[in-house]
Amino acid sequence: MPSPEEMDDSLNVYGEPLQACGSHPVTGFFRDNCCNTGPDDLGSHTVCVEVTTAFLEYSRFRGNDLVTPVPEFGFPGLKEGDSWCLCAQRWLEAFEAGMAPRVYLMRTHQRALEIVALEKLKKYAVDLS
């Protein structure tokens, strides 16, 4: 577990406690199953998404293969329906291309809002009531 100096406050886009994104597969920059972030997370792995086959293909086409397992890093590869802490910039890029996966707002770190407007995230929200 990272020290408090390594991790920003664990709050979602509403300023409430950040909920876990998923655990199968293990996700998050810190591999704590949450989209926590900190100064060392240059990619801002802060947007909790439900991946789709279309998004996975789009991501692979853009040079980020999230499907192929990488056992040496404990990564089994993603499949449709998996929850994953995605880089905020990658989500925004997919949004602009019409390929963005759905988002769990209560599981998305507030730091994602530095890159993606809340209104855009809400358009793809799974958990918006």
N, C-alpha and C positions, 0 to 999 in steps of 0.2 A: 504494500500500500504506500502511495506517495506521501511525503511529508506535507504539512500545510503550506510550506514555502514553495513546493513544486506544483501545487494545484490551486486554481481559482475557486472562489465560493461555488458550492454545488447547488446552483439555482437554475430553474428553467426560464423560459421566455416570459413567464408571468411573474418572475421574482419569487416563486415558491420552491420548496425543496425539489430537486431534480429526481425524477423517477428512473429506475433502471430501464435501459433500452432493450436488453436481451442477454441471454446467457448461452444460447445454443445457436450459432457459435459464440464464444466469448468475444465481446466487442469493447470498444473504447480505446482511446489513446493509452490509458493506463491499464488496459485489460481488466477493468473493474466492473464491466457490464453496464457502465454508465457513460454518457457522453461528456465526462469531465474533461477539463482542459487546464492548461497552465503555460508558463513561458516557453517551455520546451516543445509544445505542440504547434509547430509552425504551420501545419496544415489545417488547424482548427477543426478537429474531428468532433464537431458539436451538434450535428443534425441527426436525430434518430429517425431512420427511415425504415419502411417495409419495402424491401427490394422486389423488383419485378424482373421477369425475363427480358423485357424490352430495355429496361434501364441497365441491366447487366451487360447486354450486348452493346448498348451505346457506350458504356464505360470502357468496355474492352476495346472498342473501335477507337476511343480517345486515348488509349495507352495504359489504362488501369484495369488489368484483368483481375476481377474479384471472384471468378468462377473456378479457376484452376487451383487445386489444393497445393499448399506449400507446407509439407509436414515438418520441415526443419524449424519453422516458426509457429507450429501448432495451429496452422490455418487450414481448415477443411475445405475451403471454397464455399461460396454463397450460392443459394438457390432461391427461387421465387418464394416469397413469404417470410424469409429470414429478416430479422431486425438487425440493423447495423448503424454504427456511428459513422456517418459520412462527413467528409470535408465540406465545410460550408460553401467554399468556392466551387467545388465540383457539383454540389446540388444546384447552385445558382446557374452554373453553365448548363446543366441538364434542363433546368426550368426554362431558360432562354431558348433552348432547342426543342421545347415541347416534350421532353423525355424524363422529367423529374418524377422520382418515386414519391409515394405518399409519406407524410410526416407525422410523427407523434410529438405534439407540442409539449406535453407535460414531461417528455423524456428528452427534449432538445435544450441544450445549455443556452443560457442567456447571451453568452458571447457570440453565438451564431448571428445575433441581431446586428453585430458590427459589420457583417458582410451581406446578410439577406434581410430585407424588410419583413416585418411580422405579417403584413398583409399578403405577401407572396407565400409565406409558409402556411398561412391560414387557408389559402385556396386548395392546398393539398393535404390538409389536416385529416387524420384518421380519428382523432379524439376530440374534435371540436363539438361542444354541446350547445 
